[in-house]
Amino acid sequence: MRSLLAVILTCSMGAYLDAKDGKISVGDDVEVKLSGGFNFDYVTRDKAILEGENAINEAGGGKMDTTNFFTGRATVRSQVTWSDKVSGLMELETRSINAGSWQTFGSDSGAMDLDVEQLYLDLKGFINPTLNWRWGVQDVRFKNAAWDDSFFMDITESESAWSGFTADGTRTKNFTFRDTIEPVGVNVMWGGMDKPCTLNVFYFDVVEGGGAISTDEQVYGAVYSHTLTGMSFGELKFGVTAVGFAGGGSIKGESLWTFGLSADAMLMDKQLEAFAEYYNQSGDTRDDKSLTPSGDIDKKAYAYQVGTRFTPNVANWQGVWAELRYTFVTGDDSPTDADDESFQSYENVDDFLVVESNDFGMDVDTNYNAWKIKLGKKDIDVAALGKLSVALKYGVFKFNEDIYGILGQTAALVTNEDQLGNELDVDVDLWYSQSLGFYFKLGSLRGSDLLDKITPSDESSTWVTVLGAKVTW
């Protein structure tokens, strides 16, 4: 991968650099635009979060067992345009998490290698003028609200939907293994961002494996979005989702379908936003008569969230926002019956630092419900320092079902307490310029029955802080 990067940089230096927008002209017909960025983080955290994440995320030892470390991500992006109808992109990136382990600065020399994050070709109007095709390795991300995290699908920033799940009739985990993956395939889009309605139809290989029983994993389906404007109450965007998951492990018959509905309404001259999304999941998580008990294990799961966000557009309140949200994700009620109710997804919800963050916390993403309240203010002028944004967040997290099968136990009850904990987060962001920013994040979890049960130190609280800088170019 280093040699590939060297080729890119060598070609770039050999071309003519246009001073505007970082564009490079290569001959008369080809234009290359270079961009990228990096963030550099110093993480400090309590030892209880290590014990908790190692227990519920199947990751123990190695680079995870540290309370103070430097980490980060770096991106180099090259977009090539041949005409108004043909373009391509290559994006190389380091990852801070790989196969459950931190890729920290200061560890072995291979820990921060660049990986292919995206490598695709865009064809506009191919076969039909209304169709746009994207072939290759690409981000697969769908959001209900543009500013929000992806509640159901953001594959490049998620672990496999099947990771951590064992449908063998003896153990069903209610948590997943933290990792990131790169989907490769084709996405055909009808419409576009400037159109009132869009339809994405796609097929991706998410994991390519082998073995006597294939460990290949595929994602396929369609997502439709429609925006209605000029209505008496404001603006409404709604969406319909139908996505299938196949494969994902050494178990026969893994095949799921998820059907979803979403809505995002802008009211009161776009000062008030109301949003909701619901997903129902069915199918087989196992169909193998050679196992005991034999036959099917049926998926019967669902997830939803509903909330509102207020951003007043009045004097002395510019930049202030407040949000209230409720989230519910089903979990499995028994590891030994013929049904599984744990909702599986490619979510990328990193809202709260301790409970939900994939990079810094425990990455809990199934079998929980949460009330979340947030208050913030953005774009505060701070003399010569730039623009400051601050946010205060409070979440009450509970389990929906008892916790089974962690700490290496087989179908064993770990805890029937429902208190995952109450978390208070503080986020501070300072943009010194359009390209340089600094941030501080603090997450503090209290009253966690889970941590009290599974940590050797019997701690019911934990915390993590992140101090970092980010650059874009």
HELIX and SHEET records of a PDB file:
HELIX    1   1 ARG A    2  GLY A   14  1                                  13    
HELIX    2   2 LYS A   47  ILE A   56  1                                  10    
HELIX    3   3 GLY A   62  MET A   64  5                                   3    
HELIX    4   4 ILE A  155  GLU A  157  5                                   3    
HELIX    5   5 ALA A  383  LEU A  385  5                                   3    
HELIX    6   6 ASP A  449  ILE A  454  1                                   6    
SHEET    1   A20 TYR A  16  LEU A  17  0                                        
SHEET    2   A20 LYS A  23  VAL A  26 -1                                        
SHEET    3   A20 VAL A  30  ARG A  45 -1                                        
SHEET    4   A20 ASN A  68  THR A  81 -1                                        
SHEET    5   A20 VAL A  86  GLU A  93 -1                                        
SHEET    6   A20 ASP A 115  LYS A 124 -1                                        
SHEET    7   A20 LEU A 131  VAL A 137 -1                                        
SHEET    8   A20 VAL A 184  GLY A 191 -1                                        
SHEET    9   A20 CYS A 197  VAL A 207 -1                                        
SHEET   10   A20 GLU A 217  MET A 231 -1                                        
SHEET   11   A20 GLY A 234  GLY A 247 -1                                        
SHEET   12   A20 SER A 255  LEU A 267 -1                                        
SHEET   13   A20 LEU A 272  ASP A 288 -1                                        
SHEET   14   A20 GLY A 295  PHE A 310 -1                                        
SHEET   15   A20 VAL A 320  VAL A 329 -1                                        
SHEET   16   A20 TYR A 368  VAL A 382 -1                                        
SHEET   17   A20 GLY A 386  PHE A 399 -1                                        
SHEET   18   A20 GLN A 419  TRP A 431 -1                                        
SHEET   19   A20 LEU A 436  ARG A 446 -1                                        
SHEET   20   A20 THR A 462  THR A 472 -1                                        
SHEET    1   B15 TYR A  16  LEU A  17  0                                        
SHEET    2   B15 LYS A  23  VAL A  26 -1                                        
SHEET    3   B15 VAL A  30  ARG A  45 -1                                        
SHEET    4   B15 ASN A  68  THR A  81 -1                                        
SHEET    5   B15 VAL A  86  GLU A  93 -1                                        
SHEET    6   B15 ASP A 115  LYS A 124 -1                                        
SHEET    7   B15 LEU A 131  VAL A 137 -1                                        
SHEET    8   B15 VAL A 184  GLY A 191 -1                                        
SHEET    9   B15 CYS A 197  VAL A 207 -1                                        
SHEET   10   B15 GLU A 217  MET A 231 -1                                        
SHEET   11   B15 GLY A 234  GLY A 247 -1                                        
SHEET   12   B15 SER A 255  LEU A 267 -1                                        
SHEET   13   B15 LEU A 272  ASP A 288 -1                                        
SHEET   14   B15 GLY A 295  PHE A 310 -1                                        
SHEET   15   B15 ASP A 339  ASP A 340  1                                        
SHEET    1   C 2 ILE A  97  ASN A  98  0                                        
SHEET    2   C 2 SER A 101  TRP A 102 -1                                        
SHEET    1   D 2 ARG A 141  PHE A 142  0                                        
SHEET    2   D 2 MET A 153  ASP A 154 -1                                        
SHEET    1   E 2 ILE A 403  TYR A 404  0                                        
SHEET    2   E 2 LEU A 413  THR A 415 -1                                        
END                                                                             
